[in-house]
Amino acid sequence: NGGAGCCAYRSGDGGGGIIAVSYGSGTVPTLSAMAGVGGSSQSGVKSIAAATDTTNNDLTVFSGYKFLGDVSYRNITFNNGSASTCDTALTSLSWTASGTIALNGMSISCSLLNTFSLTAVTLTTSNTNTLTFAKDGAQMTMALTNSVTLNTTTITLGGHAGSTSASGGLLTMNSAVGITMVGSTINANVSLPNVTNVSVDASSVISANGRGCQGGAVNTNGYGPNTSTGICAITTSGYGPGTGGGEFASGGGYGGRGGQGTSAAANTVTYGSSTAPVFYGSGGGGGSSSYTGGNGGGKIYINASGTITIAGVIRANGNSGVGYGGGGSGGSVYLLMNTLAGAGSISANGANGAAGCCGYRAGDGGGGRVSVSYITNSDFTLG
């Protein structure tokens, strides 16, 4: 445990230490990882505790784990309440298990990772899990042998897509398995090109809102995708024009053109395919003062050999600009399947521009593109 201070006026309590246990046989030991006791303005940080079975090559994380690099075990288990982090110098991380990765009520938050990969025969989830990789453009890949059910699990990748890769902010899984979401949320661009079945229950969301090309900085143009490379770049394709010193910027465009702001030029460019949309949405232009443009919507691509059941929400909407910034355009939703079922919601909406007084306003973002292709409609109702 960390040390505990006392009395009304105090410095922060000491943070808990690190406990690492390695053993060669027997059952997983029982450990209690304690936090620094009490605390007023600065409370102690919880201890980090994990155990490694060196005979079977299993890792059990009790209260948390600070990842310094890639890990590879037979089974990796995160216990309920564990909170893990990454070393601040770490830019890529992989978890590899020849057996099972079990998320039993854990969290991990890493702010500087560019890439994260999870590879296992089986992935299980229980209780509430949160995986957050906050850097703009952060990417995640999953490779599984067996189908997976995400129970009350939230996966979040960065904000906008960045400007270095056509896969910025993308969660990719190429495995030919099924995915069932129960009370879960994916906040990321998504590519599932080989899945068997996908089920999004009524309390689940796949959201690529604002995860496309970024909005413009103050008074500057927004970003749009280069249609040859797919990478976001300033003043490209459907970008929203900035004010260049005025007040109200214009919105980004994609499937529909962005609206013109009172103080900015118009950009009437639209781009991409109506039947196979694969691009990010474009960011709105930046307005005056401290007002930035809204990010464009991201991209969601699912190709299922069986059924896609949507009772919840799949969306790739643009973000509104800040103040006088232009709205971001909608992004892409591209769904291919044998059978479509459910009664959910699919959208790729442009965001509203801000309104000022006397008829002045920023431009709205244009709508994105949605394409849904199926052989059999099993009474799907669009909500």
Residue, then its C-alpha position, 0 to 999 in steps of 0.5 A: n500500500g501507499g502511505a496515508g496522510c492525516c488531518a485536514y491539510r495534507s499532501g497527497d497519499g502515496g501511490g500503491g506499489i507494484i506486485a508481480v508474482s511468478y509461480g510454476s505450479g498450482t492454482v492462481p494465487t489470491l492477491s488483494a491490491m490496495a490503494g493509498v488510503g484516503g486522500s483529499s486533493q491528491s489520493g493515492v494511486k492503486s497498486i499494480a498486481a499481476a501473476t504469471d504461471t511460468t509452467n502453463n505460460d498464463l498471465t492473470v492481471f488482478s488490479g492492473y498492468k503497465f504494458l512496456g511492450d508486447v505480451s504473448y501467453r497461452n491465456i491472458t485474464f484480466n480480473n474484474g476491476s483491473a485498470s491497466t495502462c501503457d508506458t508513455a514511450l510505447t507507440s505499438l502494443s500487441w496481446t497474443a494468446s494461443g488460447t483465451i483472452a478473458l476480459n472480466g470487467m477491466s479497463i485499459s487506457c493508452s494515450l500515445l499508441n499508434t497501433f494495438s493488436l489482439t490475437a487469440v483463439t477465443l475472446t471472452t467478455s463479462n462485466t463492464n470492459t473499457l478499451t481506450f486508445a485516445k490518439d487521433g488516427a490510432q488503429m486496432t486489429m483483431a484476429l480470432t479463431n472463434s466467434v465472439t460476444l462483446n458484453t457491455t464492452t466499449i472500444t474507443l479509438g482516438g478522434h479524427a482519422g489523422s493525416t498519415s494513413a487511409s486506415g486512421g482510427l480503424l478497427t479491423m478484423n479479417s477473421a471469418v467469425g461471427i460478432t455479437m454485440v450486447g450492450s456494447t459500443i464501438n467508437a471507431n471506424v470499422s472494417l469487417p471484410n470476412v465475418t460470418n454474422v454480425s448482431v448489434d442488439a438494441s442497446s449497442v452502437i457502432s459509431a464512426n461519428g466525427r472519425g473522418c477527416q478533421g475540421g479546419a483550424v481557426n480561419t483555415n480550410g478543413y480536411g478531405p480524403n485524397t480519393s487516390t490514397g484515401i488519406c485525409a489532407i487539408t484543402t482536399s476533395g469535399y473540405g469545408p472552406g475556412t473564413g480566411g479572417g471572416e467569421f462564419a465558415s463553410g461545411g464539408g461535403y461528401g455525398g452531398r455538397g457542404g453548405q456555404g457559410t456567410s463569410a466563406a467561399a463555397n465548395t461544391v465538390t462531391y466524391g466517392s461511389s454511391t454503391a460502394p462508399v469507402f471514403y472518410g467524410s470531410g471536415g468543415g472549415g474553421g471560423s473566427s476567434s477560437y472556432t474550429g470546423g467539425n470533423g467529417g464522419g468516419k467509415i464503416y464497412i461490413n461484409a458478412s457471408g450470413t446475416i447482419t442483424i441491426a436492432g441498435v445503431i450504426r452511424a457515421n455522422g459528421n460533427s458540428g463545428v465549434g462556434y462559427g466553424g462549419g459542420g463536418s460531412g457525413g461519412s460512409v456506411y457500406l454493408l454487404m450480406n446474405t440476409l438483413a434483419g432487425a429494426g435499427s438505425i443506419s445514418a451518415n448525416g452531415a452536421n449543422g453549422a452554427a447560427g449567429c444573429c441577423g441571418y449569419r451562419a456557418g455552413d452545414g455539412g453535406g450528407g455522407r453515403v450509405s449503401v446496403s446490399y442484401i439477397t434476403n430482407s428478413d423484415f428489416t425495419l429502418g428506425 
